[in-house]
Amino acid sequence: MSDLAPAHVIAPRRRPLAFELVFVVLVSLIVLVPGIWRYTLVDPWETHYGEVAREMLQNNDWVHTEWRGTMDGNPGDNEGFRSKPVLQFWMMAASMRALNVAPHGGYSGELTDTPMTMVAIRLPFILSAILGLVLLWWMLARLVSRRCAWFTLLIVGTMPMFCLISRQAIPDMPLVACTMGAVALFTMAVEDGARPIFALFHVGRRRIPIDARHIVLGISGAFVAIQAIYYMFYFFAQPTLAVRGAPNPAISLPFMMAGAFAIMSADLWLIVRLPFVLIGGVYSAIKNLPVPTRQPGQTLWRHVFDDILGGWDAYAADRVVLTALLFPVALLLGDTWRDAATWARRIMRIEPITTMRQLYLLGCYFLLGVSILAKGPPGLTVVGVVGALYLIVLGKWRDLYDGGFELKRGVALLLVVAIPWHLAMFYADGLRFINEYLFQHILNRAAAGVDDSFGTFARANSGPMYSAQMGHGMWLWGALLPAALAAAFMRSRLETREGRVRFMMALWAISAVAVFCLVQTKFHHYILPALPPLGVLVAFQFDDIWEGRDRFHPLWALVAVGIVLLICRDLMFEPERWIEMFVYRYDRPWPTGDPYTIDPSQGFLILGIAAAVAIPLLASRFPRVGIAAVCTVGLAIGVWSLQSYMPVAGRHWGMGDAMRTYYKQRTVYGQHLVYFSNDQLAKDWRGVTTTWSFDTVIPDDLLEGQPMTIKVGIAKDNDEKLLDNEITLVGTTTKIGEHTITVTFAPGERAKLDPLIKTKSAPKGRARKPLLTVDADRLIGWQLYWRGENFWSGDEVWAYLPEQKTQFNKTDNVELLKYLNDHQRAPLGRRYFVITEAGRAPSFKSIVPTARGRDTYDVIDTTSNKFSLGAFWL
């Protein structure tokens, strides 16, 4: 009988991470997306930033950020927008275009007419939050355990501050997501980066291998290339720049971007430097230096680049110049020209990308560049501090010297991602952009504080070191943080991978808290970037407890229960603490008076008691039951904050409902069209015979047969206030569509335009788009600077035409009365609507200059406790 073959135990095959990653995305979408359309955009930030994105679409300008209107309400001024970088506006504008919400700026009132407005504005920010969660989950699943990764997803994703801000169209979540991803990729690089790059799949008949290099460089290259191509066309079409004497950015900017990105490839870097390398080739020929022969199996490309150009590169002109610059330093150190040449070679040399460490690091730098476009330098600062501390504490200086952190490629990639838009904006806007953006909104916020804010480590707006914001923003998870911090310090063992990852997360948490506590301006949401690493530390402790490596001491349970109940008490009596995490103005009261009373205290109480009951189970004989109970309560808090708290609170911090009432109740009289040349007019009207259509929200009382007038004018010298010709065409409403009114002209009316159509005239300078405005009852913004009035009206309260300058912020009412008494701008016999803060609405009656206006004034929409809509007949 023959011997039996030896038996081998076959380990069960683990599910691939890709399967669980898909599940992570689905779970995140299920929690974060539902209900984002249930409440109006929150003022001031969602509507302020949304209006900048809308104007991008309206002006077809994806470079210059614009917001028309002024703080003091001077009709001749235009405040513009220079306080934030461009990424969030690209995100919102692209989403609006993709979801067909105001894809070209919107018809009159469109943004009030569909809940898709909220979806289009908020969805990109949810997706950015999911990106950050996915990258963090993936890193922890690869380096620690999938269970720890799932705990992290649950804890970070259900923190009230994180999940609520993930549904807010403000730049903080893209910043945080990029920071999360950058730290995750940096950790992957230093812990799992030694692996060689291998093919992920093959494409085509020739089975061309696609690996991680194509993914990382393809994404970053596409991001850079799209910008470069757009800037080229943008500046060719706009030759007049705010910066005199500057090289033509239509050529110089894309060329600079291409040259900087070429450093990603050693071969492309040689091509960019080819003029200097050829000089080295001439020197080599003069010196008759030998050229290596082509080796068997070596491609011609590799022979040329490695053997020929590589040999010439040693004598390249730029390398010789760098050596000369370094030589004085070498002399001071007692070294020679040869040593300076070695330093220059090390600086100029670009090594091929052969390991995953290099790609992880490039991904990290790319996300840091994107984070600068999201909200400036905070993300780069936090990750930079983490990297510096990692270098110092673990003594990785040799890796730094040997190029193990890809500084050359990384810094080039970061700059080519982040800097071009800043340059383009500077070319378009001039020094005003630098003064406002860089000095006022970045440096002054960090060093001096704005809006009377203050803060250091010792003192902040609401307590030391953001403790109040972290407590209210984390609630249950914040109550567990003291124990988690203690465990992190005790269990961060540098000799194990899990210990080093835990140590990295602790560095991240410490760095983020320190950076934002040192920043002088202390808006509540500024501490958000510190919350994800704190949540990861709680997840690590849960993982330890689940595996029996640690126990939750009853004393920690007692402390956590106390913290949970104290925060519960705060939230029951001050429920505005949550919405104040992202509304900036903390003096605007919670709706407590009838008929606006909102009382979420019962929900806070139930969740607080549930948390207080669940926490002690962590210290019991059944800690896994405790973890399950605490996670269930944490999920309930997150879902309740999204589906119960925010929908009822949000309607009182936004004016979308009142603005919808205006569009539904106003009367439409027709359309007012202003062209900037006869050619523009002819293009629109040459094929028109008896009917003309325009888009607007359809008022409730609009009927077929209603008279309509279409006023057509040609602006003089590109000034819409001065019209060379204005012709009024009379007609009636013959068809009412979903958002389209069709006007049929009376006999002979259309022929009035023929002389203008037959006259040829092109616009002077760069052609402006025609102004196609709806002639309707006007909306007045009175003593109001919440910014939502601009967004919801599609900027009809601050548009080009004089009769549309109806935003009056000054309390002296001089400009308001000037408008109401100018019956060219404000005709008699029409109804006027007034949007203002709720407390001021009744007093507007005494300001109306006519007896009929005072007698007919009434407040007609009081949906919100913050805003009211009034109306009167002038």
PEWONOR-V370828 format. One record per residue. PSI is psi in whole degrees, 0 to 359 (none if undefined). BURIAL is 1 if it has 24 or more other C-alpha atoms within 12 Angstrom, else 0. Layout:
[[PSI:BURIAL] [PSI:BURIAL]]
//
This chain:
[[126:0] [154:0] [143:0] [145:0] [142:0] [143:0] [143:0] [135:0] [122:0] [118:0] [141:0] [140:0] [129:0] [149:0] [140:0] [148:0] [329:0] [322:0] [313:0] [329:0] [319:1] [319:0] [323:0] [314:1] [315:1] [315:0] [316:0] [318:1] [318:1] [324:0] [317:1] [332:1] [314:1] [132:0] [2:1] [346:1] [359:1] [344:1] [150:1] [159:1] [143:1] [126:1] [151:1] [343:1] [317:1] [318:1] [327:1] [306:1] [325:1] [324:1] [324:1] [317:1] [320:1] [320:1] [332:1] [314:1] [319:1] [319:1] [354:1] [46:1] [107:1] [15:1] [301:1] [116:1] [131:1] [139:1] [109:1] [144:1] [165:1] [158:1] [326:0] [358:0] [19:1] [117:0] [339:1] [356:0] [161:0] [111:0] [325:1] [190:1] [118:1] [24:1] [343:1] [153:1] [185:1] [344:1] [312:1] [329:1] [322:1] [317:1] [311:1] [316:1] [318:1] [321:1] [317:1] [318:1] [317:1] [324:0] [7:0] [40:1] [112:1] [53:1] [339:1] [25:1] [338:1] [145:1] [172:1] [114:1] [4:1] [322:1] [337:1] [351:1] [356:1] [138:1] [348:1] [342:1] [312:1] [323:1] [311:1] [322:1] [320:1] [332:1] [317:1] [330:1] [326:1] [317:1] [324:1] [321:1] [319:1] [322:1] [313:1] [317:1] [319:1] [315:1] [321:1] [317:1] [315:1] [316:1] [313:1] [323:1] [324:1] [321:1] [336:1] [279:1] [155:1] [327:1] [315:1] [322:1] [318:1] [322:1] [318:1] [315:1] [315:1] [313:1] [309:1] [317:1] [341:1] [3:1] [129:1] [317:1] [318:1] [310:1] [329:1] [317:1] [335:1] [339:1] [17:1] [135:1] [70:1] [158:1] [355:1] [321:1] [316:1] [322:1] [312:1] [318:1] [317:1] [322:1] [316:1] [313:1] [321:1] [316:1] [320:1] [315:1] [323:1] [318:1] [319:1] [321:1] [315:1] [342:1] [336:1] [33:1] [355:1] [348:0] [140:0] [161:0] [133:0] [160:0] [135:0] [322:0] [174:0] [149:0] [152:0] [172:0] [332:0] [4:0] [55:0] [125:0] [138:0] [123:0] [187:0] [335:1] [318:1] [325:1] [306:0] [309:1] [331:1] [315:0] [310:0] [321:1] [320:1] [319:0] [318:1] [316:1] [319:1] [317:0] [312:1] [315:1] [318:1] [316:1] [324:1] [309:1] [323:0] [312:1] [338:1] [323:0] [346:0] [74:1] [338:0] [116:0] [158:1] [342:0] [112:0] [146:0] [0:0] [149:0] [150:0] [111:1] [342:1] [335:1] [311:0] [321:0] [309:1] [323:1] [316:1] [319:1] [317:1] [317:1] [320:1] [322:1] [338:1] [339:1] [346:1] [334:1] [131:1] [321:1] [315:1] [326:0] [321:1] [321:1] [317:0] [323:1] [12:1] [319:0] [320:0] [323:1] [323:1] [326:1] [321:1] [327:1] [320:1] [317:0] [318:0] [321:1] [320:0] [319:0] [355:0] [44:0] [140:0] [148:0] [126:0] [146:0] [158:0] [129:0] [152:0] [133:0] [351:0] [131:0] [157:0] [321:0] [312:0] [324:0] [315:0] [313:0] [319:1] [319:1] [311:0] [295:1] [325:1] [322:1] [317:1] [329:1] [332:1] [337:1] [18:1] [147:1] [318:1] [326:1] [323:1] [318:1] [316:0] [321:1] [318:1] [322:0] [327:0] [344:1] [318:1] [323:0] [318:0] [319:0] [318:0] [329:0] [4:0] [19:0] [184:0] [177:0] [322:0] [320:0] [318:0] [322:1] [324:1] [318:0] [317:1] [318:1] [319:1] [321:0] [318:0] [339:1] [132:1] [115:1] [149:1] [153:0] [113:1] [348:0] [159:1] [333:1] [316:1] [318:1] [319:1] [317:1] [320:1] [321:1] [321:1] [312:1] [322:1] [314:1] [327:1] [322:1] [318:1] [323:1] [328:1] [321:1] [340:1] [310:1] [32:1] [209:1] [355:1] [316:1] [316:1] [321:1] [313:1] [310:1] [325:1] [319:1] [318:1] [312:1] [319:1] [316:0] [321:0] [316:1] [315:0] [311:0] [319:0] [0:0] [48:0] [37:0] [324:0] [320:0] [320:0] [315:0] [324:0] [3:0] [19:1] [353:1] [14:1] [44:1] [319:1] [305:1] [317:1] [313:1] [320:1] [317:1] [316:1] [314:1] [319:1] [340:1] [317:1] [326:1] [323:1] [318:1] [320:1] [319:1] [316:1] [318:1] [322:1] [316:1] [322:1] [330:1] [342:1] [200:1] [337:0] [325:0] [315:1] [314:1] [315:0] [311:1] [305:1] [308:1] [310:0] [313:0] [349:1] [297:1] [315:0] [324:0] [323:1] [318:1] [330:0] [334:0] [150:1] [160:0] [43:0] [17:0] [158:1] [168:1] [143:1] [193:1] [328:0] [331:0] [140:0] [182:1] [315:1] [47:1] [170:0] [137:0] [39:1] [23:1] [321:1] [315:1] [319:1] [321:1] [310:1] [327:1] [335:1] [328:1] [255:1] [313:1] [330:1] [327:1] [331:1] [356:1] [319:1] [314:1] [321:1] [321:1] [318:1] [316:0] [323:1] [317:1] [328:1] [332:0] [7:1] [88:1] [119:0] [349:0] [352:0] [153:0] [314:0] [319:1] [321:1] [322:1] [318:1] [319:1] [319:1] [319:1] [324:1] [319:1] [318:1] [313:1] [313:1] [315:1] [315:1] [314:1] [316:1] [314:1] [313:1] [343:1] [333:1] [333:1] [131:1] [321:1] [133:1] [56:1] [147:1] [319:1] [354:1] [336:1] [355:1] [318:1] [342:1] [345:1] [317:1] [313:1] [327:1] [321:1] [324:1] [321:1] [322:1] [320:1] [320:1] [317:1] [321:1] [318:1] [319:1] [316:1] [318:1] [321:1] [356:0] [12:0] [344:0] [161:1] [151:1] [111:1] [142:1] [330:0] [320:0] [322:1] [318:1] [316:1] [315:1] [318:1] [319:1] [316:1] [315:1] [315:1] [325:1] [316:1] [322:1] [316:1] [315:1] [312:1] [328:1] [320:1] [342:0] [68:1] [345:1] [349:1] [326:1] [312:1] [336:1] [353:1] [346:1] [16:1] [354:1] [314:1] [113:1] [6:1] [4:0] [119:1] [158:1] [144:1] [104:1] [343:0] [146:0] [142:0] [20:0] [2:0] [124:0] [125:1] [90:1] [13:1] [326:0] [319:0] [316:1] [318:1] [314:1] [315:0] [322:1] [316:1] [318:1] [319:1] [319:1] [331:1] [323:1] [323:1] [314:1] [337:1] [336:1] [330:1] [8:1] [187:0] [352:0] [69:0] [330:1] [325:1] [319:0] [318:1] [316:1] [319:1] [315:1] [318:1] [323:1] [316:1] [319:1] [317:1] [319:1] [320:1] [314:1] [313:1] [319:1] [321:1] [324:1] [320:1] [344:1] [304:1] [307:1] [320:1] [323:1] [328:1] [322:1] [325:1] [339:1] [357:1] [21:1] [153:1] [17:1] [321:1] [315:1] [321:1] [326:1] [320:1] [318:1] [311:1] [330:1] [334:1] [347:1] [162:1] [134:1] [128:1] [348:1] [218:1] [148:1] [118:1] [132:1] [123:1] [158:1] [12:1] [159:1] [328:1] [320:1] [315:1] [315:1] [323:1] [321:0] [327:1] [351:1] [321:0] [1:0] [136:0] [285:0] [350:0] [154:1] [138:1] [148:1] [160:1] [141:1] [162:1] [132:1] [118:1] [155:1] [328:0] [13:0] [132:1] [152:0] [144:0] [352:0] [135:0] [145:1] [147:1] [138:1] [111:1] [126:1] [125:1] [160:1] [123:1] [148:1] [123:0] [46:0] [23:1] [112:0] [347:1] [338:1] [115:0] [127:0] [318:0] [142:1] [123:1] [135:1] [123:1] [129:1] [137:1] [190:1] [157:1] [121:1] [346:1] [136:1] [115:1] [195:0] [318:0] [28:1] [134:1] [127:1] [127:1] [131:1] [126:1] [150:1] [157:1] [135:0] [351:0] [314:1] [330:1] [344:0] [337:1] [348:1] [317:0] [324:0] [323:1] [324:1] [344:0] [126:0] [130:0] [128:0] [154:0] [148:0] [134:0] [206:0] [130:0] [130:0] [151:1] [144:1] [152:1] [114:1] [94:1] [148:1] [130:1] [109:1] [174:1] [131:1] [151:1] [128:1] [126:1] [116:1] [122:1] [49:1] [126:1] [53:1] [347:1] [338:1] [332:1] [327:1] [315:1] [305:1] [330:1] [3:1] [32:1] [25:1] [351:1] [0:1] [45:1] [189:1] [319:1] [145:1] [322:1] [349:1] [1:1] [82:1] [24:1] [114:1] [102:1] [334:1] [143:0] [350:0] [348:0] [16:1] [309:0] [325:1] [310:1] [327:1] [321:0] [310:1] [334:1] [356:0] [100:0] [2:0] [319:0] [323:0] [83:1] [147:0] [157:0] [5:0] [160:1] [141:1] [141:1] [149:1] [121:1] [129:1] [176:1] [146:1] [320:1] [337:0] [341:1] [314:1] [329:1] [349:0] [334:1] [321:1] [347:0] [337:1] [129:1] [352:1] [152:0] [319:0] [319:0] [317:1] [322:0] [329:0] [354:1] [134:1] [146:1] [117:1] [348:1] [117:1] [37:1] [321:1] [152:1] [354:1] [328:1] [146:1] [154:1] [122:1] [169:1] [150:1] [161:1] [128:1] [none:1]]
//
